[in-house]
Amino acid sequence: MKKSLIFLDHENIQNSIDLLAVIDLMYGKGNSITYAACLNHQGSEAMGLVDHIVNIQDDRIENHDLINLTNGLEELHRIYAFDSILIPATHTGRMLAPRLSMRLHVGLVADVTAIEHHNGNLEMVRPAFSGKIMAGIINRGRLPVMMSVRQNVFNYNSAETKETSRIVFLPTNIQPSTIQLLESKEKERSLDIRDSEILISGGGGVQDNFHCLDLLANELDAQVSASRRIVDSGLASRRIQVGQSGKTVSPRLYIALGIYGSLQHIEGLNNVENIISVNIDKDAPICSLSDIVVVGDAVEFIDQLVEKIRKNRNIETGGK
Ligand SMILES: Cc1cc2nc3c(=O)[nH]c(=O)nc-3n(C[C@H](O)[C@H](O)[C@H](O)COP(=O)(O)OP(=O)(O)OC[C@H]3O[C@@H](n4cnc5c(N)ncnc54)[C@H](O)[C@@H]3O)c2cc1C
């Protein structure tokens, strides 16, 4: 039986829990004992999902004290000898993973987006050369296998509930902290398309009217995203590009307006709950992935939907 550790970043619990899906892909469901480590935090979100929750507890370790967090995780590994350590590629995770791999003298595969098996080898896949190629990286046997995992790519769903034990781990190698948290502020509404519940996404079919997407986005409290065709033509920033060389998104609703559905675009749509596509070509690949397909002109669709939403709102408020 393998032993795997995931790090629970308390600022991004969902992406941390989703690391369990990666473990299932690596070893097969039920073939690994799972540990979830968190720092001065109960980690209750992982209750029933992992075998053990390990609370690294030491009041001297401040929240963003990566040196001491690395010390704690290194010590934990020296005791438990994990086969793999998985860290979410969050802000904290991106700083933590390379530090820990240096300490453990093992390689790190950063920003993993897929797990594959070839000729008996486990391959960790990650984009390379600005997303132009996907590189499959194998581990030659030195343990633990270490990786950071791109956010919103994997999705852990399990009907099964585990009996989870709690372990309180008191690290011994803690140094006086060199950092002090002076202030923390609630983040303002994010402009990152990865945080949006609804995305209004435009492609080559709306190239001449891309600005119209804002109308619909405003009505639905959504954000606008785009295919690479739009970004390459200079109509939108790379920050809102969905796809292999853009961002991976997982909104509840993705409205694809005039998007063909190339493989590279679809790669950014891993965990989208519902897709509505509007296209003049019913055979465009995006249509076969969609929950609802509207065959027709995308700009006309926007106009009609906006009008309908406004009319309904007027009826609800009695025109006030
Ligand atoms: C290494 C590499 C990485 C890439 N990475 C990405 C990436 O991250 N993201 C990405 O998106 N692409 C990426 N691409 C590009 C990708 O291959 C496609 O070229 C691109 O996605 C096409 O964009 P599109 O579907 O918007 O446009 P098009 O291919 O031009 O498709 C337009 C669609 O709109 C429809 N249409 C036309 N007029 C209308 C209308 N009036 N109303 C409704 N529908 C209409 C058409 O039927 C068609 O289906 C990458 C390519 C490479 C080689």
The ligand as an SDF file (V2000), in Angstrom:
LIG
                    3D

 53 58  0  0  0  0  0  0  0  0999 V2000
    0.2950   25.3880  -29.1170 C   0  0  0  0  0  0  0  0  0  0  0  0
   -1.0840   25.9580  -29.2540 C   0  0  0  0  0  0  0  0  0  0  0  0
   -1.7460   26.3930  -28.1180 C   0  0  0  0  0  0  0  0  0  0  0  0
   -3.0250   26.9220  -28.2480 C   0  0  0  0  0  0  0  0  0  0  0  0
   -3.6610   27.3390  -27.1240 N   0  0  0  0  0  0  0  0  0  0  0  0
   -4.9310   27.7880  -27.2200 C   0  0  0  0  0  0  0  0  0  0  0  0
   -5.6370   28.2030  -26.0610 C   0  0  0  0  0  0  0  0  0  0  0  0
   -5.1260   28.2120  -24.9380 O   0  0  0  0  0  0  0  0  0  0  0  0
   -6.9080   28.6310  -26.2130 N   0  0  0  0  0  0  0  0  0  0  0  0
   -7.5400   28.6860  -27.4430 C   0  0  0  0  0  0  0  0  0  0  0  0
   -8.7080   29.0870  -27.4970 O   0  0  0  0  0  0  0  0  0  0  0  0
   -6.8760   28.3130  -28.5450 N   0  0  0  0  0  0  0  0  0  0  0  0
   -5.5930   27.8940  -28.4820 C   0  0  0  0  0  0  0  0  0  0  0  0
   -4.9230   27.5630  -29.6280 N   0  0  0  0  0  0  0  0  0  0  0  0
   -5.5530   27.8770  -30.9310 C   0  0  0  0  0  0  0  0  0  0  0  0
   -6.6010   26.8670  -31.3770 C   0  0  0  0  0  0  0  0  0  0  0  0
   -5.9660   25.8350  -32.0810 O   0  0  0  0  0  0  0  0  0  0  0  0
   -7.6570   27.5320  -32.2860 C   0  0  0  0  0  0  0  0  0  0  0  0
   -7.0090   28.1330  -33.3790 O   0  0  0  0  0  0  0  0  0  0  0  0
   -8.5020   28.5790  -31.5880 C   0  0  0  0  0  0  0  0  0  0  0  0
   -9.0220   28.0750  -30.3900 O   0  0  0  0  0  0  0  0  0  0  0  0
   -9.6660   28.9680  -32.4910 C   0  0  0  0  0  0  0  0  0  0  0  0
  -10.4310   29.9470  -31.8630 O   0  0  0  0  0  0  0  0  0  0  0  0
  -11.9890   30.0850  -32.1200 P   0  0  0  0  0  0  0  0  0  0  0  0
  -12.6970   28.8020  -31.9300 O   0  0  0  0  0  0  0  0  0  0  0  0
  -12.4580   31.2350  -31.3380 O   0  0  0  0  0  0  0  0  0  0  0  0
  -12.0360   30.6060  -33.6250 O   0  0  0  0  0  0  0  0  0  0  0  0
  -12.3870   29.9070  -35.0200 P   0  0  0  0  0  0  0  0  0  0  0  0
  -11.6160   28.6700  -35.2270 O   0  0  0  0  0  0  0  0  0  0  0  0
  -12.2620   31.0060  -36.0190 O   0  0  0  0  0  0  0  0  0  0  0  0
  -13.9130   29.5040  -34.8770 O   0  0  0  0  0  0  0  0  0  0  0  0
  -14.9720   30.3930  -34.9540 C   0  0  0  0  0  0  0  0  0  0  0  0
  -16.2770   29.6830  -34.7110 C   0  0  0  0  0  0  0  0  0  0  0  0
  -17.3190   30.6330  -34.6740 O   0  0  0  0  0  0  0  0  0  0  0  0
  -18.3910   30.1800  -35.4990 C   0  0  0  0  0  0  0  0  0  0  0  0
  -19.0540   31.3830  -36.0130 N   0  0  0  0  0  0  0  0  0  0  0  0
  -18.6830   32.1800  -37.0630 C   0  0  0  0  0  0  0  0  0  0  0  0
  -19.5250   33.2310  -37.1700 N   0  0  0  0  0  0  0  0  0  0  0  0
  -20.4310   33.1040  -36.1650 C   0  0  0  0  0  0  0  0  0  0  0  0
  -21.5400   33.8860  -35.7430 C   0  0  0  0  0  0  0  0  0  0  0  0
  -21.8980   35.0230  -36.3510 N   0  0  0  0  0  0  0  0  0  0  0  0
  -22.2570   33.4580  -34.6620 N   0  0  0  0  0  0  0  0  0  0  0  0
  -21.9290   32.3020  -34.0120 C   0  0  0  0  0  0  0  0  0  0  0  0
  -20.8870   31.5130  -34.3990 N   0  0  0  0  0  0  0  0  0  0  0  0
  -20.1500   31.9160  -35.4430 C   0  0  0  0  0  0  0  0  0  0  0  0
  -17.7590   29.3190  -36.5650 C   0  0  0  0  0  0  0  0  0  0  0  0
  -18.7020   28.3740  -37.0510 O   0  0  0  0  0  0  0  0  0  0  0  0
  -16.6150   28.6440  -35.7690 C   0  0  0  0  0  0  0  0  0  0  0  0
  -17.0750   27.4630  -35.1510 O   0  0  0  0  0  0  0  0  0  0  0  0
   -3.6390   27.0270  -29.5270 C   0  0  0  0  0  0  0  0  0  0  0  0
   -2.9780   26.5690  -30.6580 C   0  0  0  0  0  0  0  0  0  0  0  0
   -1.7120   26.0530  -30.5390 C   0  0  0  0  0  0  0  0  0  0  0  0
   -1.0020   25.5570  -31.7640 C   0  0  0  0  0  0  0  0  0  0  0  0
  1  2  1  0
  2  3  1  0
  2 52  2  0
  3  4  2  0
  4  5  1  0
  4 50  1  0
  5  6  2  0
  6  7  1  0
  6 13  1  0
  7  8  2  0
  7  9  1  0
  9 10  1  0
 10 11  2  0
 10 12  1  0
 12 13  2  0
 13 14  1  0
 14 15  1  0
 14 50  1  0
 15 16  1  0
 16 17  1  0
 16 18  1  0
 18 19  1  0
 18 20  1  0
 20 21  1  0
 20 22  1  0
 22 23  1  0
 23 24  1  0
 24 25  2  0
 24 26  1  0
 24 27  1  0
 27 28  1  0
 28 29  2  0
 28 30  1  0
 28 31  1  0
 31 32  1  0
 32 33  1  0
 33 34  1  0
 33 48  1  0
 34 35  1  0
 35 36  1  0
 35 46  1  0
 36 37  1  0
 36 45  1  0
 37 38  2  0
 38 39  1  0
 39 40  1  0
 39 45  2  0
 40 41  1  0
 40 42  2  0
 42 43  1  0
 43 44  2  0
 44 45  1  0
 46 47  1  0
 46 48  1  0
 48 49  1  0
 50 51  2  0
 51 52  1  0
 52 53  1  0
M  END
$$$$
